[in-house]
Amino acid sequence: MSAAVEIVAAPPREAPWIARLLRAPGGAIGAALILLLLFSALFGDALVPYSPTRMAAGRPLLAPSLAHLFGTDEFGRDEFSRVLAGARLTLMVGLVAVGLSFSAGLIVAMLAVLARGWRGAAVMRLMDVLFSFTDTLIALACVAVLGASLQNAVLAVGIAAIPFYARTAHAAALVERGKPYCEAAAVAGAGPLRLALRHLLPNIMPVMIVVATMGVSTAILATAALSFLGLGAQPPMPEWGLMLAGARSYMERAPWLMLFPGLAIALTVLGFNLLGDALRDAIDPGRRGR
């Protein structure tokens, strides 16, 4: 009697994370919004019909029309050109601020994990002290020292977020540091630098990339808030927060001055949040359905 042969079908191959990201409705919408922002930032100069800073492009406080899609502001500047030009500043603000806080936070976390003992504890207690203050308070203190400008506002927002990224990276690195593969590498003679670069960083980067993606929206909001208070971008820069500040006096006569910059900020923040949330599920499929 011949033995029965059992054929076991191979498990279906899992789709790449980028496919899972774009397949999710939130991921597709978020990616589309961010691509629109990127396109505006790269090609905005070729698309704007008027100079975003030149006064008297039209009569002051014109309502939206074919000649001025978003109307004009109190100086006759074309609002559509200013909103489009502000996309480049917004993208720069988000990437630079998060890049600064992300890099510094990773370095601090790696030093604390590898130092261990009282040195590592002292570093993280310092981060805890800074984390007890709100990001806005730290940013305001930095701007008060450095002076009011967009560059200083971006720097202040980046510095204020360092404790958050340091704590997040430290928690993720501690989990990886206690796993058998990391202990085996240490026993095999891996030095602190090799342990951090070869084992810890590659395994915490997916989590940190998701956190950084969502952090871009926070940085954009914080910088816009500083500009709204007069501590960030200065006139005549076409920065969305500054545009909102200038529109306060004309809310009843020209509501479009506040509508379009506010909508641009809201859609940009929504795009980064949706993309970050979908990216988290795409990188870690086990989270789906929780």
C-alpha positions, 0 to 999 in steps of 0.5 A: 500500500502506497503511503498517502502524500499530503500536499500543504499549500504554501502560505500566501506571500505578504504584500510589501509594506508600501502596497499595504500603505497605499491600499489603506484608505487613510494611507492613500489620502494622506499620501495624496495630500503630502504629494500635493504639498510636495508638488506645490513646494517644488513647482510653486514658483512656476504655478503662481500667477503673481508675486507672493510678496508684491503689493498691489497685484490687485485691489485690496480685499478682493473676493475670490474670482477667476483673476484671483482664485483666493482673493487678495489681502489687505495690501492687494497681494494675491492670496492664492500665490501666497498660499502656494508659496507658503507650502515650501516654507511649511515643508521646510519647517516640518522636515528641518524641525523634525530632523533636528529633534529626531537626530538629537533624540536618537543620539541621546537615547543610544547614549543612555542605553549603552551607558547604563548605570547612573550615567544613563539614568542621569541622562534620561532624568534630564530628559524627564525634567525637560519633558515636564515642560510643554513644547510650546513653553520651551519653544517660547523660551528659545525664541525669547533668547534667540529672537523672533524669526522663522529660522529661530522658530524652527530651531526652537520647535526642534529643540523643544521636541528632543525630549519626546524623541529621546524618551520614545527611542530610549523605550524602544531601545531598552526593549531591543537591548533586553532581547536574546539576540542583543545579549548574544551580540554583546557576549560575542564581543560586540562593542557599544558602537557596533551594538548601537549601529548594527543591532539597536538602530535598525530595529527601532527605526520602523517605530521612530519613522512612524513617530517622526512622520506624525511629528511633522504635523506637530512641528508645523502647527507649533511653528505656525502658532509662533508665527501667529503670535509674531514670534516666527515668520516676519512680514512679508513672508507668505507663511500660513501662520503669519497670514492667519495673524494678519487676517484677524482684523478682516474676519468679517469683511474678508473671511477668505483671508483666514479660510484658505491658509487655515484650510492649508494647515488643516489639510497638511496636518491631516495628511501627515497624521493619516500617513503616519497612522497607515505607515504604522499599520503597514510596517507592523501588520499585527497592529491591525484590528486592535 
